Amino acid sequence: MEDGTSQLTQQEKIIGAVFVVVTQAAQFFVLGRATFLLTVGMLISYFLWIGTRWKKEPEDILPYYLLAVTVQCLHFAEEFFTGFHHEFAKLFGYEWSESEFVFFNLGWLLLFALAAAGIKRGMALAYLPLLFLAIAGGIGNGAGHLLLFAMRGRYFPGTGTAPFCLIMGIMLLVCLYRGAPKAKKD
């Protein structure tokens, strides 16, 4: 692609849709309906991925993406050691074991690592997990933790790294869409 922007084939869109269904079914199976907001974030990510023009320049986006994944690792560690898996699950009437929570997060971190390799190779599908990290893992997660902090009036597990998640989500989107031409209307 000469202008460095997205232009997905029908096959890529279908593969992306399968990715959405599989990942969302897996996270629902592991953690239940408390992952509903992540599913909303994934659907937003998918529709942005197929419906908007975004820059596809690995050298521009990869450093920010890797930093965002690093921040997500730190955020997961904070959540784990401060009991997020207990506190958040209770809001939905669930109890998550430590192993369920770790399995869930390591699964996403593995997908983010695979996406980094795909981004380096210019694979369009790799930008779908990137968008999910920016929207759900960054903006949604960061804002959600800050909202829970404000509602409770005290620390909620994960709040310390939440602003960094929020900032990285915004930075990823800015980097991905800055300079991308507008989609042509038919």
N, C-alpha and C positions, 0 to 999 in steps of 0.2 A: 504494500500500500504506500503510494508515493507521498501522500500528505501526512503520513504518520498518525492517522486517526482511525477509529474503529469502522469496520464495515464487515458485519458478520454474515456468513452464509446461512442458509436454512438449516444445514446439518449442524453447524455450531450452535444455533439457537436451540435445536432439539437436544443436543448433548448438554447444553446448559440447563435446560428444563429438567432433564433426567437428574443432573447434579443437584438441583434444587430439591426435587422430590426425595431423592435418596438421603441427602444430608438432613433434611427436616424430619423425615420419618425416623432416622437414626437418633436424632437428638430428642424427639418426642418419646421414643422407646426408652432411652436412657434416663431422662429427667422429667418426662411428663408435660402436662399443659403449662407448667411454669415457664416453658421455653417459647410460649406464644409470641412474645414481643420479638424474639430472635427470628421467628418465622416471618413476621411482618417486615423486619429488616432485610431478610433474604429476598422476599418478594419485591421490595422496593429496589434492592440491588439488581435483581434480575431484569426488571423493567427498565432501569437506567442502562444496564449493560446492553440490552437489545434495542433500546429506543432513542438513545442519545449519542452524539458524537463525542468521543473522548480520545485524548492523545494516547498513542500506543508507542511511546518511546522509552524502552527499558532503562536507558542510561539516565533519563530524567526522573523516573518514578521509583526505581529500585532502591536507592538510598533511603528515601522517605518510607517506603514500604517496610524495609528491614528494620528501620528505627521503630516504626509502629508495631511490628511483631515483637520487638524487644520490650517495648512498653507493655504490650499485652502479656508477655511472660511475667514481667514484674507485677502487673495487676493481678494475674492469676495467683502468684505467690502470696501477695497480700491477702487476697480473698481466702485462700486456703488456710493460712496461718491465723486469720482473725475470725474464722467461722462463718464466712458468707454462705456456705452450702447449708448450714443449719438455719441461719436467720432468714435468708431469702426464701428458702423452701417453705418455711412456716407461714409466710404470707399467702401461700397458695394451698395450705393444708397438706403439704408434703413433708417427707423426711428423706433427705438425700444422704447416702453414705459417703464417706470420704472417697472410697474407690470409684463410685459412680461419678462424683464431681471431678476427680482426677482424670478418669477415662474420657469424659466429655471434653475437658479442656485440652488434654493431650491430643485427642482426635482432631480438634480444630487447629492446634498448633502444628500438627503434622500436615494438614491440608494447606495451611499458610506457608509452610516450608516448601511443599511441592509447588505451590503457586509461584513462589519466588523463582524456582528453577524454570517454570513455564514463562514467567515474565521475561527472564533473561533471554529466553529463546523466541520471544515475541508471540507466544501462543495466546490467542484471544480468550480462551476459556480461563486462563490464569487470572484475568482481570475481574472475573466474577467474585472469587474469594477476596480479592483486593477491595472491591466495592463493599462487600459484606463486612470486612474488617473496618473499613472507614465508617460505614453507616451504622451498623449494629454494634460492633466491637469498640468503635471509637466514639462517635457522636451519641448514639443511643445509650450505650453502657455508661459513658462518662456523665451524661446529663441525668440518667436514671439514678446513679449513685448519689449525685449531688442533690437530686430531688428527695431521695430517701433520707439523706442527712438533714435537709431542711425540714421535712415533715416530722422527723423524730426529734429534732433539736439536739442531736448528739451524733457521735460517730456511728456510721453504719459500715460494716465490713466492706472494704474496697474503696472507701472514700478518699484515702490518701493519694492513690494513683489515678483516681477518676479524672481530675482535670487534665492530666497528661494524655489519657485516652481520648478525651474530647478534643484537645488541641491536635493530636496526631490524626484523628478522623477528619477534621476540617482541613488540615494540611494535605492529606492524601487527595481529598476531593479537589482542592484548589490546583494541586499539581497535575491531577489527571485531566481536568477540564480547562485549565488555562491555555489559551491559544488554540483550542479545538474549534474548528469551524462549525457554524450552525448547520443542522440538518436541513436539507432542501425539502421544501413542501411541494408535493405533487399537485 
